[in-house]
Amino acid sequence: MNGLKLTGLWKSKTKDGKTYLSGTLGSIKVLVFTNEYKKKDSDPDYTLFFAPKEEKDRPAPAASEPDPDFG
């Protein structure tokens, strides 16, 4: 496929057992859920959400040298 790969997605399950896809795009969490409100064929099959990454999802900042101006 000729295209630009943005991220990978992983299958996960919600607390109530529904499957969804998740991944990250820089500092943004990407979530794809089945459209549970689909009523006709022209409605989308999936819905894409962007959310801020949770603190536990963010890597710890790299240790750096102390700034001599701040001790």
C-alpha positions as CSV (number, residue, x, y, z in Angstrom):
1,M,0.0,0.0,0.0
2,N,1.3,3.4,-0.9
3,G,0.5,5.8,2.0
4,L,1.8,7.4,5.1
5,K,1.8,5.3,8.2
6,L,0.8,7.4,11.2
7,T,0.6,4.8,14.0
8,G,-0.2,1.3,14.9
9,L,-3.4,0.3,16.7
10,W,-4.0,-2.5,19.2
11,K,-7.2,-4.4,20.1
12,S,-8.4,-3.9,23.6
13,K,-11.6,-4.5,25.5
14,T,-13.7,-2.1,27.6
15,K,-14.8,-3.0,31.1
16,D,-18.1,-4.4,29.6
17,G,-16.2,-6.6,27.1
18,K,-16.6,-4.5,23.9
19,T,-13.6,-4.5,21.5
20,Y,-12.0,-1.3,20.4
21,L,-8.7,-0.2,18.9
22,S,-6.2,2.2,20.5
23,G,-2.8,3.7,19.8
24,T,-0.9,7.0,20.1
25,L,-0.1,9.7,17.7
26,G,2.5,11.9,19.3
27,S,1.0,13.2,22.5
28,I,-2.5,12.2,21.5
29,K,-4.3,9.0,22.3
30,V,-6.2,7.5,19.3
31,L,-9.4,5.4,20.0
32,V,-11.6,3.6,17.4
33,F,-15.0,2.2,18.5
34,T,-17.7,0.4,16.7
35,N,-20.6,2.8,16.0
36,E,-23.3,1.6,18.3
37,Y,-25.7,4.2,16.9
38,K,-25.6,2.9,13.3
39,K,-29.1,2.6,12.0
40,K,-28.6,2.5,8.2
41,D,-25.9,1.4,5.8
42,S,-24.9,5.0,5.1
43,D,-24.0,5.6,8.8
44,P,-20.3,5.0,9.6
45,D,-19.2,1.6,10.9
46,Y,-16.6,3.0,13.3
47,T,-16.0,6.3,15.2
48,L,-12.6,7.8,15.7
49,F,-11.7,9.7,18.9
50,F,-8.7,11.7,19.9
51,A,-8.0,12.2,23.6
52,P,-5.1,13.6,25.7
53,K,-2.7,10.9,26.9
54,E,-3.2,10.0,30.5
55,E,-0.3,10.7,32.8
56,K,0.5,6.9,33.1
57,D,0.7,6.7,29.3
58,R,3.3,9.5,29.1
59,P,7.0,8.5,29.3
60,A,8.8,10.0,32.3
61,P,11.0,13.0,31.4
62,A,14.6,12.2,30.8
63,A,17.0,13.1,33.6
64,S,19.0,16.2,32.8
65,E,22.0,18.0,34.2
66,P,21.1,20.5,36.9
67,D,20.9,24.1,35.7
68,P,23.9,25.9,37.3
69,D,21.8,29.0,37.6
70,F,19.2,27.3,39.8
71,G,21.5,25.1,42.0
